[in-house]
Amino acid sequence: MSEEWLIKGASITGGRVTDIHAKDGVFAAVGENLAAPGAQVIDAAGLIALPGLVDLHAHLREPGREDAETVATGTRAAALGGYTAVHAMANTEPVADTAGVVEQVWRLGKQAGYVDVRPVGAVTVGLAGKQLAELGALADSAAAVRVFSDDGFCVADPLLMRRALEYVKAFDGVIAQHAQEPRLTEGAQLNEGEVASRLGLSGWPAAAEEAIIARDSLLAAHVGAVLHVCHVSTAGSVEIIRWAKSKGWRVTAEVTPHHLLLTDDLAIEYDTAFKVNPPLRTQADVDALRAGLADGTIDAVATDHAPHPVEAKETEWHEAANGMTGLETALRVVQLAMVDTGLLDWAGVADRMSVRPAEIGRVAGHGQPIEPGAPANLTLYDPAAPPVAVDPRTHASKSRNSPFAGMALPGRVHATFLRGTATVLDGKVTR
């Protein structure tokens, strides 16, 4: 059944305060003093209206690792975080390197109904970096895959990377690279630097990320293809991406919330909640990432939501899995790191967390302005909600490995609408 809503007095991307009428899955009207007899009414005074958020990078784990997450639990978490579309990465078990697997993930997303799930296809068979997956078959599948990534592994072979970039041009596809030169990071456990040395952990040098970004930017320019760089983490990477963009090359990039806020010194107690790949870096890197996101060098915030069961994290550092959950805290972290610091306004947040991710991920119907006729994908956010300590035990995700546990974050997602249907109201899922 179609829902009808009248949202009174919301501030659209932090600007004008107005009413929003959603009916039959679209915005029917936007203006002052709207009336809609029979519509359900939300008093949105003090709330920011954002186009529904789009995540370019989440690990939903299904099929194969349902002990950590399922498409249903992950997308419920996404809706609670204000998302209406999520890209599900390919490192499932089996790997999403066939039409059958991506169609399974896509259908599970449709059945759950919280967000639009866009499966990401593997670049290589089994993520092994040896042979291209059937990229055309993935693109032609019911899931209509347009983003391909071996995330978790780098496509290290330059010839294979070139062939992948060339191949996806035929259907306007995107190769999203996990930039990590494997020989330079063998056994790496933490950012190469003072903290790793003090802890006796093998270092993950910034150059291992930067070298791959530079190489792949050159390859993308050479073949006229689109390159997207996953989870940028170093100041040098920002500079290389800025250089590539200055050339007019088709290079885009994302940064995670945790790389915008956290630094490697948090690992000083060997707390594996802070073990992630790429690793947390230094404050200088954090500052450069924030500046790059603010000036548009970095296009998007992507969560890299990576849930793990307790036993995978509560172990010795070198044995612990890399990864952090992030879907339910991303917007709050961005408020703390970018908005409250004056680096980004709410229109900028809408651009980096909805508009540009939708463009990069080729997600139709998302990231559009809140105006009549557009699909009613909407997030209502309360930036004035008092800071509340993060408690992963209350999260919808099946896993609890949040690096923000116990940290007081500002703001609160009040409501999320997917094509006019409320998936979250008053901070709670509707079903």
C-alpha positions in Angstrom: 0.0 0.0 0.0 1.3 3.4 -0.9 2.0 5.7 2.0 1.3 9.4 2.1 3.3 11.8 4.3 3.3 15.5 5.0 6.5 16.7 6.6 6.1 20.1 8.2 8.9 22.6 8.6 12.0 20.7 7.6 15.2 22.5 6.6 16.2 21.2 3.1 19.9 20.4 3.2 20.2 23.0 6.0 18.7 25.8 4.0 15.1 26.9 3.5 12.5 25.7 5.9 9.5 24.3 4.1 7.0 21.5 4.0 7.4 18.3 2.0 4.5 16.2 0.7 5.3 12.6 -0.4 2.7 10.5 -2.2 2.8 7.5 -4.5 6.5 7.1 -4.1 7.5 10.6 -5.2 7.6 14.1 -3.8 4.2 15.5 -4.7 4.9 19.1 -3.5 7.5 21.1 -1.7 6.6 24.5 -0.3 5.2 26.5 2.6 1.9 25.9 4.3 1.1 22.7 2.4 -2.1 20.8 3.1 -2.6 17.1 2.5 -5.9 15.8 4.0 -5.4 12.2 5.1 -1.6 12.2 5.0 0.4 11.1 8.0 2.1 14.2 9.5 5.6 14.6 10.9 6.5 17.8 12.8 10.0 18.3 11.4 10.9 21.5 13.1 14.7 21.6 13.7 15.3 18.6 11.4 17.5 18.6 8.3 16.0 17.0 5.2 18.6 15.2 3.1 18.2 13.1 0.0 18.4 9.5 1.1 22.0 8.5 1.7 23.9 6.2 -0.6 26.7 4.0 0.6 29.3 2.9 -2.0 31.0 0.3 0.1 29.4 -2.1 2.6 30.0 -5.7 3.4 26.7 -7.5 4.0 28.4 -10.9 4.2 25.5 -12.9 2.8 25.9 -15.5 1.2 28.3 -17.5 3.3 29.0 -15.5 6.5 25.5 -15.1 8.0 27.1 -15.4 11.4 28.5 -11.8 10.9 25.7 -10.2 8.9 22.8 -10.9 6.6 21.4 -8.7 3.9 18.3 -8.2 6.1 20.3 -7.1 9.2 22.8 -5.0 7.3 20.1 -3.1 5.4 18.1 -2.6 8.5 21.3 -1.0 10.0 21.6 1.0 6.8 18.1 2.4 7.1 18.7 3.4 10.7 21.8 5.3 9.5 19.7 7.2 7.0 20.6 5.2 3.9 18.3 4.4 1.1 20.8 2.6 -1.2 23.8 0.4 -0.4 26.5 -1.2 -2.5 27.2 -4.8 -1.3 30.8 -5.8 -1.8 31.8 -8.9 -3.6 33.8 -10.8 -0.9 31.0 -13.2 0.0 31.3 -17.0 0.2 30.9 -17.8 -2.7 32.4 -14.7 -4.2 30.1 -12.5 -6.2 31.8 -13.3 -9.5 28.8 -14.9 -11.2 25.4 -13.7 -12.2 23.8 -16.2 -9.9 25.5 -14.8 -6.7 24.8 -11.1 -7.5 21.2 -11.9 -8.4 20.8 -13.7 -5.1 22.1 -10.6 -3.2 19.9 -8.3 -5.2 16.8 -10.4 -4.5 17.6 -10.6 -0.8 17.7 -6.8 -0.8 14.4 -6.5 -2.5 12.8 -9.0 0.0 14.2 -7.1 3.0 12.9 -3.8 1.6 14.8 -1.4 3.8 17.2 0.0 1.1 18.0 -0.6 -2.5 20.9 -3.1 -2.6 23.3 -2.8 -5.5 25.6 -5.8 -5.6 29.3 -5.1 -6.5 30.8 -7.7 -8.8 34.2 -9.1 -8.4 36.9 -8.0 -10.9 38.6 -11.3 -10.9 37.5 -14.9 -10.4 37.5 -15.7 -6.7 39.2 -12.4 -5.9 42.4 -14.2 -6.8 43.8 -11.6 -9.1 44.5 -14.1 -11.9 41.7 -14.0 -14.3 38.9 -11.5 -15.1 35.5 -12.5 -13.9 32.7 -12.5 -16.5 32.1 -8.8 -16.1 29.7 -8.6 -19.0 27.5 -11.4 -17.6 27.4 -9.5 -14.2 26.4 -6.3 -16.0 23.7 -8.1 -18.0 22.2 -9.9 -15.0 19.0 -8.9 -13.2 21.2 -7.1 -10.7 22.6 -4.9 -13.5 26.0 -4.6 -11.8 27.9 -1.5 -12.7 30.6 -1.3 -10.0 33.3 -4.0 -9.8 35.8 -4.5 -7.0 38.1 -7.1 -5.5 37.9 -5.1 -2.2 39.9 -6.8 0.5 42.5 -7.5 -2.2 44.2 -5.2 -4.7 44.1 -5.9 -8.4 47.9 -5.9 -8.3 48.6 -7.1 -11.9 48.8 -3.9 -14.0 47.9 -5.7 -17.2 44.8 -7.3 -15.6 43.8 -3.9 -14.2 44.1 -2.3 -17.6 42.0 -5.0 -19.2 39.3 -4.6 -16.6 39.2 -0.8 -17.1 38.9 -1.3 -20.8 36.2 -4.0 -20.5 33.7 -2.0 -18.4 33.8 1.0 -20.7 31.3 -0.9 -23.0 28.5 -0.6 -20.4 29.6 2.5 -18.4 31.0 0.5 -15.6 33.4 1.4 -12.8 36.4 -0.4 -11.4 36.7 0.3 -7.7 40.3 -0.4 -6.5 41.5 -1.5 -3.1 44.8 0.3 -3.3 47.4 -1.8 -1.6 50.6 -2.9 -3.2 50.9 -6.5 -1.8 54.6 -6.9 -1.7 55.0 -3.7 0.4 52.4 -4.8 2.9 53.2 -8.5 3.5 52.4 -9.2 7.1 51.4 -5.6 7.7 49.4 -5.0 10.9 49.3 -1.2 11.5 50.2 2.1 9.9 54.0 2.2 9.4 55.1 4.8 12.0 55.9 5.5 15.6 52.9 3.6 17.1 53.6 0.4 15.1 57.3 0.6 16.1 56.3 1.0 19.8 53.9 -2.0 19.6 56.3 -4.2 17.7 53.8 -4.5 14.8 54.7 -4.8 11.1 54.1 -1.5 9.3 51.7 -0.7 6.4 53.4 2.1 4.5 51.5 5.0 3.0 53.5 4.5 -0.2 51.8 1.1 -0.7 48.5 2.8 -1.2 49.8 5.8 -3.1 51.7 3.8 -5.6 48.7 1.9 -6.7 46.5 5.0 -6.9 49.1 6.7 -9.1 49.5 3.6 -11.3 45.8 3.1 -11.8 45.1 6.8 -12.4 47.6 6.6 -15.3 46.0 3.4 -16.6 42.5 4.9 -16.4 43.7 8.0 -18.3 45.4 5.8 -20.9 42.3 3.8 -21.8 39.8 6.6 -21.1 38.0 4.6 -18.3 36.6 5.3 -14.9 38.5 4.5 -11.8 37.1 4.7 -8.3 39.5 4.6 -5.3 38.2 2.8 -2.2 38.8 4.0 1.3 41.6 6.6 0.8 43.6 6.9 4.0 46.8 9.0 3.4 47.6 12.6 2.8 49.7 11.6 -0.2 46.8 9.7 -1.7 44.7 12.9 -1.5 47.4 14.8 -3.4 47.7 12.1 -6.1 43.9 12.1 -6.6 43.9 15.9 -6.7 46.7 15.8 -9.4 44.7 13.2 -11.4 41.6 15.3 -11.3 43.5 18.4 -12.4 44.4 16.5 -15.6 40.7 15.9 -16.3 41.0 12.2 -15.7 37.9 10.2 -14.7 39.1 9.4 -11.2 36.8 9.4 -8.1 37.5 8.5 -4.5 35.9 7.8 -1.2 36.9 8.1 2.5 35.5 6.2 5.4 34.0 7.9 8.6 36.6 6.1 10.7 39.5 7.6 8.7 38.0 11.0 9.1 38.1 10.8 12.9 40.3 8.1 14.3 44.1 7.7 14.4 46.6 4.9 14.8 47.5 5.8 18.4 44.2 4.3 19.5 45.8 0.9 18.9 48.2 1.5 21.8 46.4 -1.0 24.0 46.2 -3.6 21.2 42.5 -3.0 21.0 41.5 -4.9 17.9 38.3 -2.8 17.5 40.8 -0.4 15.8 42.3 -2.9 13.4 41.2 -2.2 9.8 42.5 -2.3 6.3 43.8 0.2 5.2 44.9 1.0 8.8 44.1 4.1 10.8 46.8 6.7 10.0 48.1 9.8 11.7 46.4 13.1 12.6 48.2 14.7 9.7 46.5 12.2 7.4 43.1 12.8 9.1 43.5 16.5 8.5 44.4 16.0 4.9 41.4 13.6 4.3 39.0 16.1 5.9 40.4 18.9 3.7 40.2 16.7 0.6 36.6 15.8 1.4 35.8 19.5 2.0 37.2 20.8 -1.3 35.7 17.9 -3.3 39.0 16.1 -4.2 37.5 13.2 -2.3 34.0 12.7 -3.7 32.2 10.6 -1.2 32.0 9.2 2.3 31.6 5.4 2.2 31.3 3.3 5.3 33.3 0.2 4.5 30.9 -1.4 7.0 32.7 -4.7 7.8 30.9 -6.7 10.5 32.6 -9.6 12.2 31.5 -12.1 14.9 33.0 -11.7 18.4 35.5 -14.5 18.1 37.1 -12.9 15.0 37.9 -9.7 16.8 38.4 -10.7 20.5 41.8 -12.3 19.9 45.4 -11.4 19.5 46.1 -8.4 17.3 47.8 -10.4 14.5 45.0 -13.0 14.4 42.1 -10.5 14.5 40.1 -9.7 11.4 40.3 -6.3 9.8 37.2 -4.2 9.8 34.7 -2.0 11.6 30.9 -1.6 11.5 29.8 1.8 10.4 26.4 2.1 8.8 24.5 3.2 11.9 27.1 5.8 13.0 28.3 7.3 9.7 26.2 10.4 9.5 26.9 11.2 13.2 30.6 10.9 12.6 30.5 13.1 9.6 28.6 15.7 11.6 31.3 15.6 14.3 34.3 15.6 11.9 33.1 17.8 9.1 30.0 19.9 10.0 30.7 20.8 13.6 34.3 21.8 12.6 32.9 24.1 9.9 34.6 22.2 7.0 31.3 21.2 5.4 27.7 22.4 5.5 24.7 20.2 5.2 24.4 20.8 1.4 28.0 19.5 1.2 27.0 16.5 3.3 24.1 15.8 0.9 26.6 16.0 -2.0 29.2 13.7 -0.5 26.8 11.2 1.1 24.0 11.0 -1.5 24.5 13.0 -4.8 28.0 12.0 -5.8 27.8 8.4 -4.4 24.6 7.8 -6.5 26.4 9.2 -9.6 29.5 7.1 -9.0 27.5 3.9 -8.3 25.2 4.5 -11.2 22.1 4.3 -8.9 19.1 5.7 -10.6 16.5 7.4 -8.5 18.8 8.3 -5.7 20.8 11.4 -4.9 18.3 13.6 -6.5 17.1 17.0 -5.2 14.1 17.2 -2.9 11.7 18.6 -5.4 8.3 17.7 -7.0 8.4 14.6 -9.2 11.6 13.1 -7.7 11.6 9.7 -6.0 10.8 10.3 -2.3 14.1 8.9 -0.9 14.6 11.0 2.1 16.5 11.2 5.4 15.3 13.4 8.3 18.2 14.2 10.7 18.3 16.0 14.0 21.7 17.7 14.3 20.8 19.2 17.7 20.2 15.9 19.4 22.6 15.7 22.4 25.6 13.5 22.0 24.9 10.0 23.1 27.5 7.3 23.7 27.5 4.6 21.0 26.4 1.3 22.3 26.9 -1.4 19.6 24.6 -3.8 21.6 21.7 -1.7 20.5 22.6 -1.8 16.8 20.6 -3.6 14.2 23.8 -5.1 12.7 24.5 -8.7 13.8 28.0 -7.7 14.8 29.3 -5.4 17.5 32.8 -4.4 16.2 32.2 -0.7 16.2 35.3 1.5 16.8 33.0 4.2 18.2 31.8 2.1 21.1 31.5 4.4 24.2 32.2 7.5 22.2 29.6 10.3 22.4 28.5 11.3 18.9 26.1 14.1 18.1 22.9 14.0 16.1 20.3 11.4 15.4 18.6 10.0 12.3 14.9 10.7 13.0 13.3 9.1 9.9 14.2 7.4 6.6 11.9 7.0 3.6 12.5 4.7 0.6 10.3 5.9 -2.3 7.9 7.4 0.2 7.6 4.4 2.4 8.9 5.0 6.0 11.6 2.5 6.9 12.6 4.4 10.1 10.4 6.6 12.2 11.5 8.3 15.4 14.8 6.5 15.2 13.3 3.0 15.0 12.7 0.7 12.1 9.1 0.4 11.2 9.0 -3.4 11.0 
